């Protein structure tokens, strides 16, 4: 069983899908591991560290030759996988909805593509969940990005020259990223409030010492949406939320938006008029900017200013913490493959629950029901 870890080619991608730690663990399972030269450079991992962990380091052509499993952060170009064995597994974040042509190409080439972002949100799969591990870091980094752009301090400071008031930070969307953003803003000393369409998140917000801001008298989602994600709300709820946000957002210094709906454009949470209601010097960080954005006027990959308010739209935020993001991502992949490792055959054998959830292609066809239905 040969496992190949490739150097990422997507613009701005600094993460890597295997680290010396996970290489050593794969070798202990009996796998041969090959890592493309320079794969870890963006995450501050040198080739010598992979070599010391037991991997063979070399050019892509030799790394892929005879590979049974190919690991990536973002899905590799199918045309660049020459040498991998027929039926080889491609295990990565594959963006199935946004890159359907690539999924079809995996099928045509005979590869079995396994999309890690389709991992079901069940207890036994938590350690395999790349969305959660990367969103956790993104939520943290979003607050640091806001602090870097904000021209004032976050905590209240009492000095001989007078008192500096604490910044007011509002987090919209209380999933993994939102919860980490709340915790980070609190640690920096801000006054934090948060909202979500799922009423069950009130307790989570309170547990972190923040103030819940929720629509009253209009039903939201009592628990989690499908698979632990939020779903689109009724027009009535959306209007009530917009009215509530309009009155609250005008008083905020920092806003972090994190709302995403799998397979759909990100919901619009903040209008241009609401941006204009904030005082000059305020900052909004839109973590959903690559999915269309929660904030009107946000630009993917840029920091723009509208009405005196900075709107931060960095792409691939987790990659901006590449060392930690790579460590967590690589562990997710190892936890996934090692959980199903069959000692007799020396390779992983997936079960139906998780296998059917993540498998996009098999035997030359697209087989995932989320893509077919």
Secondary structure, DSSP 8 states (H G I E B T S, - for coil): -EEEE----STT----S--HHHHHHHHHHT-EEEEETTTTGGGT--HHHHHHHT-EEE-HHHHHTT-SEEEEEE---GGG-TTS-TT-EEEEE--TTTTHHHHHHHHHHT-EEEEGGG----GGGGGG-HHHHHHHHHHHHHHHHHHHH-SS-SS-EEETTEEE---EEEEE--SHHHHHHHHHHHHTT-EEEEE-SBGGGHHHHHHTT-EE----SS--BSS--GGG------HHHHHHHHHHHHHHHTT-SEEEE----TTS-----B-HHHHHHS-TT-EEEETTGGGT-SBTT--TTEEEEETTEEEEE-SSGGGGGHHHHHHHHHHHHHHHHHHTEETTTTEE---HHHHHHHB-EETTEE--HHHH-
